[in-house]
Amino acid sequence: MSHRFVPAIVVALFHAACSSGIIPLAASPAAPSAQGVVKTSEGTQGNLEIKLDITHLEAAEKVIPGATVYVVWATPKNGTPQNLGELTVGDDLTGHLKTMTPLRSFDLFITAEEVRTASEPSGPPVLSARVNR
């Protein structure tokens, strides 16, 4: 490989790393064995694409009595939480969600809720992360 191509490869790798991010989620005492990551990338029309992959997450009703679903929230600085959608969790204790938001900097967290259309979080987060793009 020619040395003149090395800087071009380094620049390309840097841009690829900056264009998408992987952020680990922190588990709370409500779901201490849960693990997961938030993957962010540039979406369409200036939106941020978010992909969540979760493992070892018990059914919502086992974490919070009366809960039936997990809801993913985004809270911008000095803002109110926005419902980004339901995190679907299977019998294998894995959960996934792919969604978009116009937000670039926000706290992302997951709560167990009675309904997926909750307008505000009703309980403590089971997983959380800070997203800053």
RARABEL-V362926 format. One record per residue. SS is DSSP state (alpha for helix, beta for strand, coil for the rest). PHI is phi in radians with two decimals (999 if undefined). OMEGA is omega in radians with two decimals (999 if undefined). Layout:
ss=[SS SS]
phi=[PHI PHI]
omega=[OMEGA OMEGA]
//
This chain:
ss=[coil coil alpha alpha alpha alpha alpha alpha alpha alpha alpha alpha alpha alpha alpha alpha alpha alpha alpha beta beta beta beta beta coil beta beta coil alpha alpha alpha coil coil coil beta beta beta beta beta beta beta beta coil alpha alpha alpha coil beta beta beta beta beta beta beta beta coil coil coil coil alpha alpha alpha alpha coil coil coil coil coil beta beta beta beta beta beta beta beta coil coil coil coil coil beta beta beta beta beta beta beta beta coil coil coil coil coil beta beta beta beta beta beta beta coil coil coil beta beta beta beta beta beta beta beta beta coil coil coil coil coil coil coil coil coil coil coil coil coil beta beta beta beta beta beta coil]
phi=[999 -1.27 -1.17 -1.24 -1.53 -1.03 -1.05 -1.12 -1.17 -1.07 -1.10 -1.10 -1.14 -1.08 -1.14 -1.13 -1.16 -1.34 -1.37 -2.42 -2.33 -2.13 -2.13 -1.27 -1.64 -1.65 -1.48 -1.74 -1.06 -1.19 -2.53 -1.11 -1.56 -1.17 -2.40 -3.12 -2.38 -1.90 -1.93 -2.05 -2.72 -1.20 -1.80 -1.52 0.91 1.37 -1.46 -1.75 -1.53 -2.15 -2.16 -1.94 -2.25 -2.12 -2.29 1.04 -1.87 -1.12 -0.99 -0.97 -1.18 -1.40 -1.58 -2.30 -0.99 1.59 -1.36 -2.17 -2.51 -1.84 -2.07 -1.72 -2.15 -2.20 -2.13 -1.24 -0.96 1.01 -2.06 -1.79 -1.09 -2.03 -1.30 -1.62 2.32 -1.53 -1.53 -1.40 -2.04 -1.61 -1.08 -1.45 1.18 -1.88 -2.32 -2.53 -2.67 -2.18 -2.64 -2.28 -2.62 -1.38 -1.19 -2.06 -2.36 -2.90 -1.56 -1.89 -2.61 -2.14 -2.20 -1.53 -2.29 -1.30 -2.37 -1.27 -1.66 -0.92 -1.62 -2.69 -1.14 -1.88 -2.43 -1.26 -1.13 -1.72 -2.52 -2.70 -2.80 -1.87 -1.87 -2.47 -2.00]
omega=[3.14 3.14 -3.14 3.11 -3.11 3.12 3.12 3.11 3.12 3.12 3.13 3.11 3.11 -3.14 3.10 3.13 -3.13 -3.07 3.05 -3.13 3.06 -3.06 3.10 3.06 3.09 3.13 3.08 3.08 3.12 3.13 -3.00 -3.12 -3.12 3.10 3.08 3.10 3.00 3.07 3.14 3.07 3.11 3.11 -3.13 3.07 3.08 3.13 3.07 3.08 -3.12 3.04 3.09 3.05 -3.04 3.04 3.06 3.13 3.13 3.06 -3.05 -3.11 3.07 -3.14 3.13 -3.14 3.13 3.13 3.12 -3.07 2.96 3.11 3.11 -3.08 3.00 3.11 3.08 3.14 -3.14 -3.14 3.10 -3.13 3.09 3.13 3.13 3.12 -3.13 3.02 -3.13 3.14 -3.11 3.11 3.12 3.10 3.05 -3.14 -3.11 3.00 3.02 -3.08 3.13 3.05 3.03 -3.13 3.10 -3.11 -3.06 2.98 3.10 3.10 -3.08 3.09 3.00 -3.06 3.08 -3.12 -3.12 -3.12 3.14 -3.13 3.04 3.14 -3.13 -3.11 -3.14 3.08 3.03 3.05 -3.13 3.10 3.05 3.12 -3.13 -3.11 999]
//
